[in-house]
């Protein structure tokens, strides 16, 4: 079980911490990207899940844990990107990753979960600073 991810939280809004019940068999590390499925917090695992995005995890959860998972509903973080150029404000969505592997975002408007806060002029993987916002891109939309 990885208890930390490559998503590094650099600033968050304390008014936007979200508490959600977790599926007991779900293993989640600090910074792992999460969504809500069947009213339970799970790892984000497909771009289509972004519509139920609940933010990067503030906590970690081992297999069998049943306490609610707390996530950052609004925060800024450093995240790896699919190799490309990115503009400030560009919408971003899930590309790949999971507990124990690097989370990677890519440009996209179908199911965005964040937007770029840093420009990447030439094709590269970053990491870059992004803003996650569940009010704009997640469960509150």
ABEGO torsion letter per residue (X at the ends): XBABBABBBABBBAAABBBBBBBAABBBBBGBBBBBBGGBBBBBABAAAAAABAEBBABBBBBGBABBBBBBABBBBBBBBBBBBBBBGBBBBBABEEBGBBBBBBBEAABBABBBABBBABBBAOBBBBBBBAAAABAAX
